[in-house]
Amino acid sequence: MSMYELCSTREMIENIKDVLSLRLGERVVFDRDVAREIGVTEVNIATRIKRDSPPLKEILLFCAKWRVDVKSITIKKSC
């Protein structure tokens, strides 16, 4: 049985940046772009990163919209 470990909020944001960068033409993606895409404010995303409290509902909706596997965003890849 394998154990899954949840990514930190920062790691989740970075994973979303990777998805957006690939799909939007290999451009640099910032935290504000992720905030806009998942429907939260820049201040909210910064606060959540600082507190390591991911906006899971918004991330799930992002994954559904972009047809991305939720595990690829939220679970550490070393598992």
Secondary structure, DSSP 8 states (H G I E B T S, - for coil): -----B--HHHHHHHHHHHHHHHTTS----HHHHHHHHT--HHHHHHHHHHT---HHHHHHHHHHHT--HHHHHB-TT-
